[in-house]
Amino acid sequence: MTEPVVARKGPFAVETTAGRKYAWCACGMSKTQPFCDGSHKGSGLEPLILVAEQTGTVYFCGCKRTASKPFCDGSHATL
């Protein structure tokens, strides 16, 4: 797989907790969107690991086409 699957044509709003680690699904195949469940194995794509800088709502990219991974940048509007 070279292109990720579009999981959703819009962002996932998620309440994050400062200091907590999150694994954003980059392949689009995870059943636990927007987070990784290991479905990427063999796809050539890997999850993006991040530690939340603050507690609050963030918008994770659902279309997997964002230039500001893992956050939504509106790229879904062009799909």
mmCIF file of the N, C-alpha and C atoms, coordinates in Angstrom:
data_MODEL
# 
_entry.id   MODEL 
# 
loop_
_atom_site.group_PDB 
_atom_site.id 
_atom_site.type_symbol 
_atom_site.label_atom_id 
_atom_site.label_alt_id 
_atom_site.label_comp_id 
_atom_site.label_asym_id 
_atom_site.label_entity_id 
_atom_site.label_seq_id 
_atom_site.pdbx_PDB_ins_code 
_atom_site.Cartn_x 
_atom_site.Cartn_y 
_atom_site.Cartn_z 
_atom_site.occupancy 
_atom_site.B_iso_or_equiv 
_atom_site.pdbx_formal_charge 
_atom_site.auth_seq_id 
_atom_site.auth_comp_id 
_atom_site.auth_asym_id 
_atom_site.auth_atom_id 
_atom_site.pdbx_PDB_model_num 
ATOM 1   N N  . MET A 1 1  ? 0.847   -1.179 0.000  1.00 0.00 ? 1  MET A N  1 
ATOM 2   C CA . MET A 1 1  ? 0.000   0.000  0.000  1.00 0.00 ? 1  MET A CA 1 
ATOM 3   C C  . MET A 1 1  ? 0.891   1.239  0.000  1.00 0.00 ? 1  MET A C  1 
ATOM 4   N N  . THR A 1 2  ? 0.628   2.155  -0.891 1.00 0.00 ? 2  THR A N  1 
ATOM 5   C CA . THR A 1 2  ? 1.389   3.401  -0.911 1.00 0.00 ? 2  THR A CA 1 
ATOM 6   C C  . THR A 1 2  ? 0.545   4.581  -0.434 1.00 0.00 ? 2  THR A C  1 
ATOM 7   N N  . GLU A 1 3  ? -0.737  4.523  -0.664 1.00 0.00 ? 3  GLU A N  1 
ATOM 8   C CA . GLU A 1 3  ? -1.652  5.579  -0.231 1.00 0.00 ? 3  GLU A CA 1 
ATOM 9   C C  . GLU A 1 3  ? -2.486  5.080  0.936  1.00 0.00 ? 3  GLU A C  1 
ATOM 10  N N  . PRO A 1 4  ? -2.653  5.900  1.969  1.00 0.00 ? 4  PRO A N  1 
ATOM 11  C CA . PRO A 1 4  ? -3.519  5.481  3.071  1.00 0.00 ? 4  PRO A CA 1 
ATOM 12  C C  . PRO A 1 4  ? -4.985  5.482  2.660  1.00 0.00 ? 4  PRO A C  1 
ATOM 13  N N  . VAL A 1 5  ? -5.782  4.690  3.332  1.00 0.00 ? 5  VAL A N  1 
ATOM 14  C CA . VAL A 1 5  ? -7.221  4.624  3.125  1.00 0.00 ? 5  VAL A CA 1 
ATOM 15  C C  . VAL A 1 5  ? -7.855  5.830  3.812  1.00 0.00 ? 5  VAL A C  1 
ATOM 16  N N  . VAL A 1 6  ? -8.843  6.445  3.179  1.00 0.00 ? 6  VAL A N  1 
ATOM 17  C CA . VAL A 1 6  ? -9.570  7.543  3.808  1.00 0.00 ? 6  VAL A CA 1 
ATOM 18  C C  . VAL A 1 6  ? -10.515 6.933  4.842  1.00 0.00 ? 6  VAL A C  1 
ATOM 19  N N  . ALA A 1 7  ? -10.248 7.178  6.103  1.00 0.00 ? 7  ALA A N  1 
ATOM 20  C CA . ALA A 1 7  ? -11.081 6.632  7.172  1.00 0.00 ? 7  ALA A CA 1 
ATOM 21  C C  . ALA A 1 7  ? -12.355 7.456  7.333  1.00 0.00 ? 7  ALA A C  1 
ATOM 22  N N  . ARG A 1 8  ? -12.233 8.773  7.146  1.00 0.00 ? 8  ARG A N  1 
ATOM 23  C CA . ARG A 1 8  ? -13.362 9.690  7.275  1.00 0.00 ? 8  ARG A CA 1 
ATOM 24  C C  . ARG A 1 8  ? -13.019 10.983 6.537  1.00 0.00 ? 8  ARG A C  1 
ATOM 25  N N  . LYS A 1 9  ? -13.998 11.548 5.858  1.00 0.00 ? 9  LYS A N  1 
ATOM 26  C CA . LYS A 1 9  ? -13.786 12.829 5.176  1.00 0.00 ? 9  LYS A CA 1 
ATOM 27  C C  . LYS A 1 9  ? -14.082 13.963 6.137  1.00 0.00 ? 9  LYS A C  1 
ATOM 28  N N  . GLY A 1 10 ? -13.305 14.005 7.196  1.00 0.00 ? 10 GLY A N  1 
ATOM 29  C CA . GLY A 1 10 ? -13.436 15.013 8.233  1.00 0.00 ? 10 GLY A CA 1 
ATOM 30  C C  . GLY A 1 10 ? -12.595 14.607 9.423  1.00 0.00 ? 10 GLY A C  1 
ATOM 31  N N  . PRO A 1 11 ? -12.409 15.513 10.368 1.00 0.00 ? 11 PRO A N  1 
ATOM 32  C CA . PRO A 1 11 ? -11.565 15.222 11.521 1.00 0.00 ? 11 PRO A CA 1 
ATOM 33  C C  . PRO A 1 11 ? -12.273 14.435 12.617 1.00 0.00 ? 11 PRO A C  1 
ATOM 34  N N  . PHE A 1 12 ? -11.479 13.873 13.498 1.00 0.00 ? 12 PHE A N  1 
ATOM 35  C CA . PHE A 1 12 ? -11.961 13.216 14.707 1.00 0.00 ? 12 PHE A CA 1 
ATOM 36  C C  . PHE A 1 12 ? -11.649 14.158 15.872 1.00 0.00 ? 12 PHE A C  1 
ATOM 37  N N  . ALA A 1 13 ? -12.669 14.640 16.566 1.00 0.00 ? 13 ALA A N  1 
ATOM 38  C CA . ALA A 1 13 ? -12.462 15.483 17.746 1.00 0.00 ? 13 ALA A CA 1 
ATOM 39  C C  . ALA A 1 13 ? -12.199 14.564 18.929 1.00 0.00 ? 13 ALA A C  1 
ATOM 40  N N  . VAL A 1 14 ? -11.066 14.766 19.598 1.00 0.00 ? 14 VAL A N  1 
ATOM 41  C CA . VAL A 1 14 ? -10.656 13.895 20.698 1.00 0.00 ? 14 VAL A CA 1 
ATOM 42  C C  . VAL A 1 14 ? -10.205 14.754 21.881 1.00 0.00 ? 14 VAL A C  1 
ATOM 43  N N  . GLU A 1 15 ? -10.676 14.385 23.063 1.00 0.00 ? 15 GLU A N  1 
ATOM 44  C CA . GLU A 1 15 ? -10.205 15.010 24.298 1.00 0.00 ? 15 GLU A CA 1 
ATOM 45  C C  . GLU A 1 15 ? -8.892  14.339 24.675 1.00 0.00 ? 15 GLU A C  1 
ATOM 46  N N  . THR A 1 16 ? -7.806  15.097 24.659 1.00 0.00 ? 16 THR A N  1 
ATOM 47  C CA . THR A 1 16 ? -6.507  14.546 25.026 1.00 0.00 ? 16 THR A CA 1 
ATOM 48  C C  . THR A 1 16 ? -6.121  14.987 26.430 1.00 0.00 ? 16 THR A C  1 
ATOM 49  N N  . THR A 1 17 ? -5.191  14.265 27.015 1.00 0.00 ? 17 THR A N  1 
ATOM 50  C CA . THR A 1 17 ? -4.687  14.558 28.349 1.00 0.00 ? 17 THR A CA 1 
ATOM 51  C C  . THR A 1 17 ? -3.202  14.868 28.257 1.00 0.00 ? 17 THR A C  1 
ATOM 52  N N  . ALA A 1 18 ? -2.796  15.985 28.810 1.00 0.00 ? 18 ALA A N  1 
ATOM 53  C CA . ALA A 1 18 ? -1.390  16.391 28.781 1.00 0.00 ? 18 ALA A CA 1 
ATOM 54  C C  . ALA A 1 18 ? -0.494  15.278 29.303 1.00 0.00 ? 18 ALA A C  1 
ATOM 55  N N  . GLY A 1 19 ? 0.575   14.989 28.560 1.00 0.00 ? 19 GLY A N  1 
ATOM 56  C CA . GLY A 1 19 ? 1.542   13.973 28.955 1.00 0.00 ? 19 GLY A CA 1 
ATOM 57  C C  . GLY A 1 19 ? 1.208   12.567 28.512 1.00 0.00 ? 19 GLY A C  1 
ATOM 58  N N  . ARG A 1 20 ? -0.006  12.357 28.033 1.00 0.00 ? 20 ARG A N  1 
ATOM 59  C CA . ARG A 1 20 ? -0.403  11.017 27.590 1.00 0.00 ? 20 ARG A CA 1 
ATOM 60  C C  . ARG A 1 20 ? 0.076   10.766 26.158 1.00 0.00 ? 20 ARG A C  1 
ATOM 61  N N  . LYS A 1 21 ? 0.459   9.521  25.877 1.00 0.00 ? 21 LYS A N  1 
ATOM 62  C CA . LYS A 1 21 ? 0.948   9.125  24.558 1.00 0.00 ? 21 LYS A CA 1 
ATOM 63  C C  . LYS A 1 21 ? -0.216  8.615  23.711 1.00 0.00 ? 21 LYS A C  1 
ATOM 64  N N  . TYR A 1 22 ? -0.237  9.022  22.439 1.00 0.00 ? 22 TYR A N  1 
ATOM 65  C CA . TYR A 1 22 ? -1.268  8.600  21.486 1.00 0.00 ? 22 TYR A CA 1 
ATOM 66  C C  . TYR A 1 22 ? -0.587  8.093  20.224 1.00 0.00 ? 22 TYR A C  1 
ATOM 67  N N  . ALA A 1 23 ? -1.175  7.071  19.598 1.00 0.00 ? 23 ALA A N  1 
ATOM 68  C CA . ALA A 1 23 ? -0.651  6.506  18.353 1.00 0.00 ? 23 ALA A CA 1 
ATOM 69  C C  . ALA A 1 23 ? -1.696  6.731  17.266 1.00 0.00 ? 23 ALA A C  1 
ATOM 70  N N  . TRP A 1 24 ? -1.496  7.773  16.452 1.00 0.00 ? 24 TRP A N  1 
ATOM 71  C CA . TRP A 1 24 ? -2.430  8.133  15.378 1.00 0.00 ? 24 TRP A CA 1 
ATOM 72  C C  . TRP A 1 24 ? -2.276  7.167  14.209 1.00 0.00 ? 24 TRP A C  1 
ATOM 73  N N  . CYS A 1 25 ? -3.385  6.621  13.752 1.00 0.00 ? 25 CYS A N  1 
ATOM 74  C CA . CYS A 1 25 ? -3.393  5.717  12.604 1.00 0.00 ? 25 CYS A CA 1 
ATOM 75  C C  . CYS A 1 25 ? -3.068  6.502  11.338 1.00 0.00 ? 25 CYS A C  1 
ATOM 76  N N  . ALA A 1 26 ? -2.017  6.109  10.649 1.00 0.00 ? 26 ALA A N  1 
ATOM 77  C CA . ALA A 1 26 ? -1.621  6.775  9.409  1.00 0.00 ? 26 ALA A CA 1 
ATOM 78  C C  . ALA A 1 26 ? -2.076  6.018  8.165  1.00 0.00 ? 26 ALA A C  1 
ATOM 79  N N  . CYS A 1 27 ? -2.496  4.755  8.330  1.00 0.00 ? 27 CYS A N  1 
ATOM 80  C CA . CYS A 1 27 ? -2.866  3.936  7.173  1.00 0.00 ? 27 CYS A CA 1 
ATOM 81  C C  . CYS A 1 27 ? -4.353  4.038  6.828  1.00 0.00 ? 27 CYS A C  1 
ATOM 82  N N  . GLY A 1 28 ? -5.174  4.385  7.823  1.00 0.00 ? 28 GLY A N  1 
ATOM 83  C CA . GLY A 1 28 ? -6.619  4.500  7.603  1.00 0.00 ? 28 GLY A CA 1 
ATOM 84  C C  . GLY A 1 28 ? -7.390  3.204  7.774  1.00 0.00 ? 28 GLY A C  1 
ATOM 85  N N  . MET A 1 29 ? -6.701  2.101  8.083  1.00 0.00 ? 29 MET A N  1 
ATOM 86  C CA . MET A 1 29 ? -7.374  0.805  8.180  1.00 0.00 ? 29 MET A CA 1 
ATOM 87  C C  . MET A 1 29 ? -7.785  0.406  9.597  1.00 0.00 ? 29 MET A C  1 
ATOM 88  N N  . SER A 1 30 ? -7.353  1.146  10.593 1.00 0.00 ? 30 SER A N  1 
ATOM 89  C CA . SER A 1 30 ? -7.654  0.809  11.980 1.00 0.00 ? 30 SER A CA 1 
ATOM 90  C C  . SER A 1 30 ? -9.156  0.838  12.249 1.00 0.00 ? 30 SER A C  1 
ATOM 91  N N  . LYS A 1 31 ? -9.614  -0.092 13.049 1.00 0.00 ? 31 LYS A N  1 
ATOM 92  C CA . LYS A 1 31 ? -11.023 -0.136 13.465 1.00 0.00 ? 31 LYS A CA 1 
ATOM 93  C C  . LYS A 1 31 ? -11.259 0.772  14.666 1.00 0.00 ? 31 LYS A C  1 
ATOM 94  N N  . THR A 1 32 ? -10.172 1.322  15.230 1.00 0.00 ? 32 THR A N  1 
ATOM 95  C CA . THR A 1 32 ? -10.280 2.188  16.404 1.00 0.00 ? 32 THR A CA 1 
ATOM 96  C C  . THR A 1 32 ? -9.847  3.623  16.062 1.00 0.00 ? 32 THR A C  1 
ATOM 97  N N  . GLN A 1 33 ? -10.296 4.115  14.907 1.00 0.00 ? 33 GLN A N  1 
ATOM 98  C CA . GLN A 1 33 ? -9.937  5.460  14.441 1.00 0.00 ? 33 GLN A CA 1 
ATOM 99  C C  . GLN A 1 33 ? -10.231 6.511  15.504 1.00 0.00 ? 33 GLN A C  1 
ATOM 100 N N  . PRO A 1 34 ? -9.386  7.506  15.615 1.00 0.00 ? 34 PRO A N  1 
ATOM 101 C CA . PRO A 1 34 ? -8.226  7.810  14.775 1.00 0.00 ? 34 PRO A CA 1 
ATOM 102 C C  . PRO A 1 34 ? -6.938  7.165  15.256 1.00 0.00 ? 34 PRO A C  1 
ATOM 103 N N  . PHE A 1 35 ? -7.056  6.172  16.129 1.00 0.00 ? 35 PHE A N  1 
ATOM 104 C CA . PHE A 1 35 ? -5.873  5.564  16.718 1.00 0.00 ? 35 PHE A CA 1 
ATOM 105 C C  . PHE A 1 35 ? -5.535  4.211  16.101 1.00 0.00 ? 35 PHE A C  1 
ATOM 106 N N  . CYS A 1 36 ? -4.289  3.839  16.224 1.00 0.00 ? 36 CYS A N  1 
ATOM 107 C CA . CYS A 1 36 ? -3.766  2.608  15.641 1.00 0.00 ? 36 CYS A CA 1 
ATOM 108 C C  . CYS A 1 36 ? -4.244  1.369  16.409 1.00 0.00 ? 36 CYS A C  1 
ATOM 109 N N  . ASP A 1 37 ? -4.601  0.336  15.648 1.00 0.00 ? 37 ASP A N  1 
ATOM 110 C CA . ASP A 1 37 ? -4.923  -0.973 16.241 1.00 0.00 ? 37 ASP A CA 1 
ATOM 111 C C  . ASP A 1 37 ? -4.034  -2.070 15.660 1.00 0.00 ? 37 ASP A C  1 
ATOM 112 N N  . GLY A 1 38 ? -2.997  -1.673 14.905 1.00 0.00 ? 38 GLY A N  1 
ATOM 113 C CA . GLY A 1 38 ? -2.070  -2.640 14.322 1.00 0.00 ? 38 GLY A CA 1 
ATOM 114 C C  . GLY A 1 38 ? -2.435  -3.090 12.917 1.00 0.00 ? 38 GLY A C  1 
ATOM 115 N N  . SER A 1 39 ? -3.526  -2.572 12.359 1.00 0.00 ? 39 SER A N  1 
ATOM 116 C CA . SER A 1 39 ? -3.971  -2.979 11.016 1.00 0.00 ? 39 SER A CA 1 
ATOM 117 C C  . SER A 1 39 ? -2.991  -2.607 9.912  1.00 0.00 ? 39 SER A C  1 
ATOM 118 N N  . HIS A 1 40 ? -2.051  -1.730 10.191 1.00 0.00 ? 40 HIS A N  1 
ATOM 119 C CA . HIS A 1 40 ? -1.097  -1.268 9.188  1.00 0.00 ? 40 HIS A CA 1 
ATOM 120 C C  . HIS A 1 40 ? -0.045  -2.320 8.832  1.00 0.00 ? 40 HIS A C  1 
ATOM 121 N N  . LYS A 1 41 ? 0.076   -3.359 9.610  1.00 0.00 ? 41 LYS A N  1 
ATOM 122 C CA . LYS A 1 41 ? 1.134   -4.337 9.382  1.00 0.00 ? 41 LYS A CA 1 
ATOM 123 C C  . LYS A 1 41 ? 1.149   -4.812 7.929  1.00 0.00 ? 41 LYS A C  1 
ATOM 124 N N  . GLY A 1 42 ? 2.312   -4.678 7.305  1.00 0.00 ? 42 GLY A N  1 
ATOM 125 C CA . GLY A 1 42 ? 2.479   -5.074 5.915  1.00 0.00 ? 42 GLY A CA 1 
ATOM 126 C C  . GLY A 1 42 ? 2.108   -3.997 4.913  1.00 0.00 ? 42 GLY A C  1 
ATOM 127 N N  . SER A 1 43 ? 1.629   -2.851 5.387  1.00 0.00 ? 43 SER A N  1 
ATOM 128 C CA . SER A 1 43 ? 1.184   -1.791 4.474  1.00 0.00 ? 43 SER A CA 1 
ATOM 129 C C  . SER A 1 43 ? 2.309   -0.853 4.072  1.00 0.00 ? 43 SER A C  1 
ATOM 130 N N  . GLY A 1 44 ? 3.394   -0.863 4.830  1.00 0.00 ? 44 GLY A N  1 
ATOM 131 C CA . GLY A 1 44 ? 4.470   0.084  4.574  1.00 0.00 ? 44 GLY A CA 1 
ATOM 132 C C  . GLY A 1 44 ? 4.245   1.417  5.281  1.00 0.00 ? 44 GLY A C  1 
ATOM 133 N N  . LEU A 1 45 ? 3.140   1.541  5.986  1.00 0.00 ? 45 LEU A N  1 
ATOM 134 C CA . LEU A 1 45 ? 2.830   2.761  6.738  1.00 0.00 ? 45 LEU A CA 1 
ATOM 135 C C  . LEU A 1 45 ? 2.903   2.457  8.225  1.00 0.00 ? 45 LEU A C  1 
ATOM 136 N N  . GLU A 1 46 ? 3.297   3.434  9.007  1.00 0.00 ? 46 GLU A N  1 
ATOM 137 C CA . GLU A 1 46 ? 3.443   3.281  10.452 1.00 0.00 ? 46 GLU A CA 1 
ATOM 138 C C  . GLU A 1 46 ? 2.634   4.354  11.160 1.00 0.00 ? 46 GLU A C  1 
ATOM 139 N N  . PRO A 1 47 ? 2.157   4.066  12.376 1.00 0.00 ? 47 PRO A N  1 
ATOM 140 C CA . PRO A 1 47 ? 1.435   5.092  13.132 1.00 0.00 ? 47 PRO A CA 1 
ATOM 141 C C  . PRO A 1 47 ? 2.380   6.220  13.554 1.00 0.00 ? 47 PRO A C  1 
ATOM 142 N N  . LEU A 1 48 ? 1.808   7.371  13.799 1.00 0.00 ? 48 LEU A N  1 
ATOM 143 C CA . LEU A 1 48 ? 2.577   8.497  14.308 1.00 0.00 ? 48 LEU A CA 1 
ATOM 144 C C  . LEU A 1 48 ? 2.333   8.567  15.819 1.00 0.00 ? 48 LEU A C  1 
ATOM 145 N N  . ILE A 1 49 ? 3.397   8.512  16.575 1.00 0.00 ? 49 ILE A N  1 
ATOM 146 C CA . ILE A 1 49 ? 3.300   8.547  18.031 1.00 0.00 ? 49 ILE A CA 1 
ATOM 147 C C  . ILE A 1 49 ? 3.506   9.986  18.494 1.00 0.00 ? 49 ILE A C  1 
ATOM 148 N N  . LEU A 1 50 ? 2.606   10.457 19.355 1.00 0.00 ? 50 LEU A N  1 
ATOM 149 C CA . LEU A 1 50 ? 2.781   11.790 19.907 1.00 0.00 ? 50 LEU A CA 1 
ATOM 150 C C  . LEU A 1 50 ? 2.403   11.792 21.372 1.00 0.00 ? 50 LEU A C  1 
ATOM 151 N N  . VAL A 1 51 ? 2.946   12.746 22.099 1.00 0.00 ? 51 VAL A N  1 
ATOM 152 C CA . VAL A 1 51 ? 2.605   12.968 23.500 1.00 0.00 ? 51 VAL A CA 1 
ATOM 153 C C  . VAL A 1 51 ? 1.879   14.304 23.548 1.00 0.00 ? 51 VAL A C  1 
ATOM 154 N N  . ALA A 1 52 ? 0.665   14.290 24.091 1.00 0.00 ? 52 ALA A N  1 
ATOM 155 C CA . ALA A 1 52 ? -0.138  15.512 24.146 1.00 0.00 ? 52 ALA A CA 1 
ATOM 156 C C  . ALA A 1 52 ? 0.568   16.571 24.986 1.00 0.00 ? 52 ALA A C  1 
ATOM 157 N N  . GLU A 1 53 ? 0.641   17.768 24.439 1.00 0.00 ? 53 GLU A N  1 
ATOM 158 C CA . GLU A 1 53 ? 1.292   18.870 25.149 1.00 0.00 ? 53 GLU A CA 1 
ATOM 159 C C  . GLU A 1 53 ? 0.369   19.493 26.184 1.00 0.00 ? 53 GLU A C  1 
ATOM 160 N N  . GLN A 1 54 ? -0.945  19.409 25.931 1.00 0.00 ? 54 GLN A N  1 
ATOM 161 C CA . GLN A 1 54 ? -1.897  19.982 26.882 1.00 0.00 ? 54 GLN A CA 1 
ATOM 162 C C  . GLN A 1 54 ? -3.184  19.176 26.877 1.00 0.00 ? 54 GLN A C  1 
ATOM 163 N N  . THR A 1 55 ? -3.989  19.375 27.902 1.00 0.00 ? 55 THR A N  1 
ATOM 164 C CA . THR A 1 55 ? -5.282  18.725 27.999 1.00 0.00 ? 55 THR A CA 1 
ATOM 165 C C  . THR A 1 55 ? -6.292  19.570 27.243 1.00 0.00 ? 55 THR A C  1 
ATOM 166 N N  . GLY A 1 56 ? -7.121  18.931 26.423 1.00 0.00 ? 56 GLY A N  1 
ATOM 167 C CA . GLY A 1 56 ? -8.134  19.657 25.672 1.00 0.00 ? 56 GLY A CA 1 
ATOM 168 C C  . GLY A 1 56 ? -8.513  18.923 24.408 1.00 0.00 ? 56 GLY A C  1 
ATOM 169 N N  . THR A 1 57 ? -9.390  19.535 23.629 1.00 0.00 ? 57 THR A N  1 
ATOM 170 C CA . THR A 1 57 ? -9.860  18.935 22.385 1.00 0.00 ? 57 THR A CA 1 
ATOM 171 C C  . THR A 1 57 ? -8.885  19.217 21.256 1.00 0.00 ? 57 THR A C  1 
ATOM 172 N N  . VAL A 1 58 ? -8.518  18.160 20.540 1.00 0.00 ? 58 VAL A N  1 
ATOM 173 C CA . VAL A 1 58 ? -7.711  18.300 19.326 1.00 0.00 ? 58 VAL A CA 1 
ATOM 174 C C  . VAL A 1 58 ? -8.456  17.597 18.200 1.00 0.00 ? 58 VAL A C  1 
ATOM 175 N N  . TYR A 1 59 ? -8.124  17.958 16.974 1.00 0.00 ? 59 TYR A N  1 
ATOM 176 C CA . TYR A 1 59 ? -8.804  17.409 15.804 1.00 0.00 ? 59 TYR A CA 1 
ATOM 177 C C  . TYR A 1 59 ? -7.807  16.607 14.981 1.00 0.00 ? 59 TYR A C  1 
ATOM 178 N N  . PHE A 1 60 ? -7.899  15.277 15.136 1.00 0.00 ? 60 PHE A N  1 
ATOM 179 C CA . PHE A 1 60 ? -7.027  14.373 14.397 1.00 0.00 ? 60 PHE A CA 1 
ATOM 180 C C  . PHE A 1 60 ? -7.557  14.186 12.986 1.00 0.00 ? 60 PHE A C  1 
ATOM 181 N N  . CYS A 1 61 ? -6.662  14.152 12.022 1.00 0.00 ? 61 CYS A N  1 
ATOM 182 C CA . CYS A 1 61 ? -7.026  13.970 10.621 1.00 0.00 ? 61 CYS A CA 1 
ATOM 183 C C  . CYS A 1 61 ? -7.685  12.609 10.401 1.00 0.00 ? 61 CYS A C  1 
ATOM 184 N N  . GLY A 1 62 ? -8.796  12.612 9.683  1.00 0.00 ? 62 GLY A N  1 
ATOM 185 C CA . GLY A 1 62 ? -9.492  11.382 9.362  1.00 0.00 ? 62 GLY A CA 1 
ATOM 186 C C  . GLY A 1 62 ? -9.239  10.917 7.940  1.00 0.00 ? 62 GLY A C  1 
ATOM 187 N N  . CYS A 1 63 ? -8.884  11.858 7.053  1.00 0.00 ? 63 CYS A N  1 
ATOM 188 C CA . CYS A 1 63 ? -8.679  11.489 5.647  1.00 0.00 ? 63 CYS A CA 1 
ATOM 189 C C  . CYS A 1 63 ? -7.263  10.987 5.381  1.00 0.00 ? 63 CYS A C  1 
ATOM 190 N N  . LYS A 1 64 ? -6.362  11.223 6.324  1.00 0.00 ? 64 LYS A N  1 
ATOM 191 C CA . LYS A 1 64 ? -4.966  10.769 6.256  1.00 0.00 ? 64 LYS A CA 1 
ATOM 192 C C  . LYS A 1 64 ? -4.162  11.490 5.188  1.00 0.00 ? 64 LYS A C  1 
ATOM 193 N N  . ARG A 1 65 ? -4.648  12.651 4.708  1.00 0.00 ? 65 ARG A N  1 
ATOM 194 C CA . ARG A 1 65 ? -3.958  13.422 3.671  1.00 0.00 ? 65 ARG A CA 1 
ATOM 195 C C  . ARG A 1 65 ? -3.374  14.736 4.191  1.00 0.00 ? 65 ARG A C  1 
ATOM 196 N N  . THR A 1 66 ? -3.495  14.988 5.488  1.00 0.00 ? 66 THR A N  1 
ATOM 197 C CA . THR A 1 66 ? -3.041  16.243 6.063  1.00 0.00 ? 66 THR A CA 1 
ATOM 198 C C  . THR A 1 66 ? -1.538  16.461 5.901  1.00 0.00 ? 66 THR A C  1 
ATOM 199 N N  . ALA A 1 67 ? -1.148  17.715 5.768  1.00 0.00 ? 67 ALA A N  1 
ATOM 200 C CA . ALA A 1 67 ? 0.268   18.071 5.725  1.00 0.00 ? 67 ALA A CA 1 
ATOM 201 C C  . ALA A 1 67 ? 0.787   18.328 7.137  1.00 0.00 ? 67 ALA A C  1 
ATOM 202 N N  . SER A 1 68 ? -0.127  18.423 8.108  1.00 0.00 ? 68 SER A N  1 
ATOM 203 C CA . SER A 1 68 ? 0.269   18.696 9.495  1.00 0.00 ? 68 SER A CA 1 
ATOM 204 C C  . SER A 1 68 ? -0.061  17.505 10.389 1.00 0.00 ? 68 SER A C  1 
ATOM 205 N N  . LYS A 1 69 ? 0.444   16.332 9.987  1.00 0.00 ? 69 LYS A N  1 
ATOM 206 C CA . LYS A 1 69 ? 0.160   15.077 10.694 1.00 0.00 ? 69 LYS A CA 1 
ATOM 207 C C  . LYS A 1 69 ? 0.473   15.198 12.170 1.00 0.00 ? 69 LYS A C  1 
ATOM 208 N N  . PRO A 1 70 ? -0.387  14.764 13.042 1.00 0.00 ? 70 PRO A N  1 
ATOM 209 C CA . PRO A 1 70 ? -1.610  14.001 12.851 1.00 0.00 ? 70 PRO A CA 1 
ATOM 210 C C  . PRO A 1 70 ? -2.880  14.854 12.851 1.00 0.00 ? 70 PRO A C  1 
ATOM 211 N N  . PHE A 1 71 ? -2.699  16.170 12.814 1.00 0.00 ? 71 PHE A N  1 
ATOM 212 C CA . PHE A 1 71 ? -3.838  17.053 12.978 1.00 0.00 ? 71 PHE A CA 1 
ATOM 213 C C  . PHE A 1 71 ? -4.484  17.449 11.653 1.00 0.00 ? 71 PHE A C  1 
ATOM 214 N N  . CYS A 1 72 ? -5.784  17.669 11.688 1.00 0.00 ? 72 CYS A N  1 
ATOM 215 C CA . CYS A 1 72 ? -6.544  18.048 10.496 1.00 0.00 ? 72 CYS A CA 1 
ATOM 216 C C  . CYS A 1 72 ? -6.096  19.429 10.010 1.00 0.00 ? 72 CYS A C  1 
ATOM 217 N N  . ASP A 1 73 ? -5.889  19.558 8.698  1.00 0.00 ? 73 ASP A N  1 
ATOM 218 C CA . ASP A 1 73 ? -5.560  20.844 8.095  1.00 0.00 ? 73 ASP A CA 1 
ATOM 219 C C  . ASP A 1 73 ? -6.573  21.228 7.019  1.00 0.00 ? 73 ASP A C  1 
ATOM 220 N N  . GLY A 1 74 ? -7.690  20.479 6.956  1.00 0.00 ? 74 GLY A N  1 
ATOM 221 C CA . GLY A 1 74 ? -8.726  20.779 5.970  1.00 0.00 ? 74 GLY A CA 1 
ATOM 222 C C  . GLY A 1 74 ? -8.534  20.073 4.634  1.00 0.00 ? 74 GLY A C  1 
ATOM 223 N N  . SER A 1 75 ? -7.528  19.224 4.515  1.00 0.00 ? 75 SER A N  1 
ATOM 224 C CA . SER A 1 75 ? -7.267  18.519 3.246  1.00 0.00 ? 75 SER A CA 1 
ATOM 225 C C  . SER A 1 75 ? -8.463  17.705 2.778  1.00 0.00 ? 75 SER A C  1 
ATOM 226 N N  . HIS A 1 76 ? -9.308  17.260 3.700  1.00 0.00 ? 76 HIS A N  1 
ATOM 227 C CA . HIS A 1 76 ? -10.487 16.453 3.330  1.00 0.00 ? 76 HIS A CA 1 
ATOM 228 C C  . HIS A 1 76 ? -11.435 17.220 2.410  1.00 0.00 ? 76 HIS A C  1 
ATOM 229 N N  . ALA A 1 77 ? -11.370 18.535 2.416  1.00 0.00 ? 77 ALA A N  1 
ATOM 230 C CA . ALA A 1 77 ? -12.259 19.346 1.583  1.00 0.00 ? 77 ALA A CA 1 
ATOM 231 C C  . ALA A 1 77 ? -11.959 19.178 0.097  1.00 0.00 ? 77 ALA A C  1 
ATOM 232 N N  . THR A 1 78 ? -10.788 18.655 -0.231 1.00 0.00 ? 78 THR A N  1 
ATOM 233 C CA . THR A 1 78 ? -10.409 18.482 -1.634 1.00 0.00 ? 78 THR A CA 1 
ATOM 234 C C  . THR A 1 78 ? -10.683 17.060 -2.143 1.00 0.00 ? 78 THR A C  1 
ATOM 235 N N  . LEU A 1 79 ? -11.204 16.202 -1.290 1.00 0.00 ? 79 LEU A N  1 
ATOM 236 C CA . LEU A 1 79 ? -11.464 14.800 -1.679 1.00 0.00 ? 79 LEU A CA 1 
ATOM 237 C C  . LEU A 1 79 ? -12.796 14.670 -2.374 1.00 0.00 ? 79 LEU A C  1 
# 
